[in-house]
């Protein structure tokens, strides 16, 4: 009854004499019997559990008795009020004259509501996580989870899923390094799991273009030394001095890979790590190479454009994907232009060259999007900048552009409206901070989010 009661009738009892609880209860049943008819007969209401137990507390002092009583009911308001009024007709308790006065009718649900409100306030204050993830953060977290789940094994060693079919691999120290590379979209890494290089890794290096990417500490030096003895290495990269690969963020990791040097340039040096350009500038610059290479070569979706080591020790051109080949052509073109513009007798030829800006679409994306510029950059077929504008004005800028861009690099979410206009203007490729929801997707336009292009880097 306590769980289903709606109201509590509270009354005061006074008797001119000494009475007990049973006397009060008997007076209530006896003097209200038949008073309100069969429907509100107190005995019937008790049997049907519409009225609960009658609680009486009474004490006697100086020949008089005083006390209180409480009756719980599940009747409606009108019936409860009528029942309460009937209690005040009692004039005797036992042999004594008595009076009964209803003090209040308590709405049990009101008390429960107050408890609910108080508890709701407490839960509102302490029960919710104030951090609200944006849609971009949700997508980034899902992508990261998928990439981490992609870790596999090669001959029992932790590896990315592309190690078995990519002609370029990255050799790192441990499982956590593979996971870090996977988090940033590089899927062709394999771990040696210690300074004792496994035979499976040594054999694998003889058939692939190999970049060794090791920690900037003594352990990295030891692994490099053994790998140089038991395997074939093409390129070498180190994390900044005192740091490990797993500790690097997105920009540090890709900067370290871009600063890799050919193995032949550090082979035989007592301190090869000091000869590799570190991302924090703590080491001496790397020796010049005959052909610059960008991180596009390490794309897990395309083979490396670097040289493949032949059994006789000579270097031959690798069979890269169309994207890698295109990147190499652009790099070669930029290198040729630089050489042709430099006179042989120029006394300043040994001075550092001026930074001509990004040479690849990935480079432009790193500057515009990873740099949080809130800009859009239009590129032509050669990767040269046609125009820059605020990202919020990209639609109007593209609509008014005199020269149709080949590539758009956008520090903003790519939406359906801009994608449709890009298809109409003949744009080949769009690299955006993230991709929106598309109801239709033109096949003539390639679209990439920044964190996807390490998997499939847009090339020039």
C-alpha positions, -999 to +999 in steps of 0.1 A: +000+000+000+029+024+008+041+020-028+007+029-043-007+054-019-015+089-032-024+107+000-017+106+037-044+119+061-028+133+093-050+140+123-047+149+160-066+128+187-075+141+221-094+120+248-105+130+283-091+099+300-065+071+294-069+053+261-047+031+240-041+026+203-066-002+199-093+021+214-087+048+188-087+023+159-119+007+172-136+041+175-126+049+139-141+018+124-171+017+147-182+053+144-177+057+106-194+024+097-223+031+073-217+069+075-206+073+039-224+043+023-209+011+009-185+027-015-166+045+012-170+020+040-137+020+058-137-018+063-144-025+026-117+001+016-092-017+038-100-051+023-096-037-012-063-021-002-076+014-012-069+024+024-037+014+042-029+006+078-040+031+104-010+043+123-017+057+158+007+072+183-009+082+217+004+090+251-014+097+284-005+124+310-025+138+339-055+117+331-057+129+294-045+112+262-030+130+232-018+116+200-017+115+162-029+092+135-020+087+098-041+069+072-027+062+037-051+061+008-051+055-029-084+072-034-088+103-055-088+138-040-126+140-035-129+106-019-099+112+003-112+146+016-146+130+023-130+102+042-109+126+062-140+147+071-158+117+083-131+111+109-140+144+126-174+130+135-158+107+162-168+119+197-158+090+219-128+068+222-134+038+244-153+051+275-139+086+272-151+117+254-128+125+226-122+147+195-103+141+163-091+170+141-076+165+106-044+185+105-035+180+068-038+158+038-004+152+023+000+146-014+026+118-015+033+124-051+043+160-044+070+148-021+081+123-046+082+150-073+104+172-051+128+143-047+128+137-084+134+174-091+162+176-065+178+144-079+174+157-115+192+189-106+221+169-091+223+146-121+222+176-144+251+191-125+272+160-122+259+133-144+266+146-179+299+147-198+303+183-208+326+174-238+306+174-270+323+159-300+319+176-333+310+156-364+346+160-376+360+146-343+336+117-345+347+109-381+384+113-372+380+089-342+362+063-364+389+066-390+416+062-364+399+032-349+396+016-384+433+022-391+444+008-358+423-023-364+441-027-397+473-039-380+483-074-392+512-098-389+539-107-413+558-139-404+547-132-368+558-096-368+535-066-364+529-050-398+506-028-417+481-044-442+500-033-473+534-049-464+526-081-483+517-064-516+535-030-516+569-028-533+580-001-508+581-008-470+591+011-439+610-008-413+604+005-377+614-007-343+582-019-325+545-026-326+537+009-312+556+025-341+535+005-366+503+017-348+515+053-349+521+051-387+487+034-392+470+062-372+484+087-398+474+065-428+508+048-435+500+011-440+533-004-453+554-005-421+568-036-404+585-038-370+617-057-362+607-060-325+642-054-310+678-051-320+680-087-333+667-083-369+645-113-378+654-133-409+619-125-424+626-088-424+661-092-438+647-113-466+619-089-472+644-060-477+660-078-506+629-075-527+614-042-518+624-005-517+632-001-480+631+030-458+645+024-423+626+047-399+641+045-364+641+061-330+665+090-324+684+071-297+711+045-292+686+017-298+679+031-332+716+032-340+720-004-331+691-016-352+704+004-382+738-011-378+725-047-379+700-040-407+729-026-428+747-059-423+719-084-429+695-065-452+694-042-482+685-006-473+675+022-497+667+051-475+673+061-439+651+083-416+654+090-379+631+106-353+644+138-337+672+132-312+660+117-280+625+109-293+609+077-306+587+072-336+556+065-315+559+099-298+557+119-330+527+138-341+514+140-376+536+168-388+568+156-371+563+121-385+558+131-421+586+157-418+610+130-407+600+108-436+604+136-461+639+142-447+651+107-454+684+103-472+698+076-495+715+048-476+747+052-497+751+088-484+754+076-447+768+041-453+801+037-434+796+068-412+803+063-376+773+085-366+747+080-394+720+095-373+738+128-371+740+129-409+702+126-413+683+159-411+662+160-379+628+175-378+637+198-350+670+211-366+691+195-339+713+176-364+734+187-393+717+189-427+715+157-447+739+152-476+724+163-509+707+137-530+706+133-567+668+133-568+645+147-541+618+125-528+586+134-510+564+114-486+542+105-516+567+077-523+557+060-490+521+059-500+508+025-489+484+025-519+512+029-545+547+016-549+577+037-543+593+057-570+627+053-554+654+031-568+651-007-562+682-025-551+694-052-575+714-083-565+745-069-580+743-037-559+733-014-588+703+009-587+674+006-613+642+026-616+613+011-596+580+002-611+559+028-594+522+034-597+508+060-621+504+084-592+540+079-581+553+083-616+534+115-621+549+128-589+584+119-601+578+137-634+567+168-616+597+167-593+621+161-622+605+190-641+610+213-611+646+201-607+653+207-644+639+242-643+661+250-613+692+237-629+686+255-662+681+288-644+714+286-626+745+297-645+775+275-642+798+303-631+775+318-606+796+326-575+766+322-553+759+287-565+769+272-531+745+294-512+713+279-498+685+279-524+654+299-519+623+280-509+601+279-539+571+266-520+554+232-522+562+211-552+534+185-548+497+186-541+504+170-508+528+198-500+501+224-508+476+205-486+501+205-457+505+242-460+469+252-466+449+226-445+473+213-419+484+249-413+448+259-405+449+289-429+412+290-435+421+295-472+415+278-506+442+274-532+436+268-569+464+249-587+470+244-624+481+212-641+517+219-631+509+224-595+515+262-597+492+285-577+466+302-598+447+320-570+441+320-532+410+332-514+392+328-481+377+293-477+343+308-471+344+325-505+354+294-524+322+290-544+322+326-557+360+325-563+356+293-584+326+306-603+345+338-612+379+322-619+392+331-654+414+300-656+398+267-647+419+251-619+430+215-621+432+210-584+415+227-554+431+226-519+404+237-494+408+243-457+371+237-452+344+209-454+336+200-490+299+201-496+276+190-525+271+225-539+309+232-544+314+196-557+288+202-584+303+235-595+338+220-596+325+192-619+309+219-641+342+239-642+363+208-652+382+205-619+400+171-617+407+169-580+397+184-546+416+180-514+396+193-484+399+193-446+370+169-445+342+156-467+305+164-462+276+142-471+270+138-509+237+128-525+256+124-558+293+122-565+306+131-600+330+105-613+351+132-631+363+148-598+385+129-574+379+140-538+401+134-508+401+144-471+435+155-458+439+125-435+431+101-464+458+113-488+486+095-471+467+063-482+462+076-517+482+108-521+470+132-549+499+137-573+506+163-598 
